[in-house]
Amino acid sequence: MLSIRDCLDYCDLTDEDVAIIAEHHDIPDVAAAQIACGLVQTREGTLMLTKFMLDLVDEAEERGDQDKAKRFRDACARFIAAHPITH
């Protein structure tokens, strides 16, 4: 039986990526992991995940929460580096 960690490692996702997706959708981490593992398999899904992260950066900046905005921005940069979009 595969663990969540096995799935995340296979999809090259971090716990932070999953936490951000869970926060964006207000869902449990396990559900976010399942969604992310599926989305990251396609170009469109990867773009969608990137947009989720950028949405949270914008929301945190609008609230004036610079620490959270930096956390989301850093995670987004790592995600983009790990999942480059090829044209």
Secondary structure, 3 states (H helix, E strand, C coil): CCCHHHHHHHHCCCHHHHHHHHHHHCCCHHHHHHHHHHHCCCHHHHHHHHHHHHHHHHHHHHHCCHHHHHHHHHHHHHHHHHCCCCC
